[in-house]
């Protein structure tokens, strides 16, 4: 994994995955979960909303093979 800083905005970052295989996006009650599978392993990003919750329960639960 290679991480670079993007100039111009403090806190921004760019990550490159040169050995990318596949990715999944999953809706969660608190936001989104993004999973990126590479030859080096699984990278998980929990994107949580600061002040928001989904108005109702999720109806479809998807299962990632790498849970």
Buried (B, 14 or more C-beta within 10 A) or exposed (E): EEEEEEEEEEEEEEEEBEEEEEBBEBBBEEBEBBBBBBEEEBBEEEEEEEEEEEEEEEEEEEEBEEE
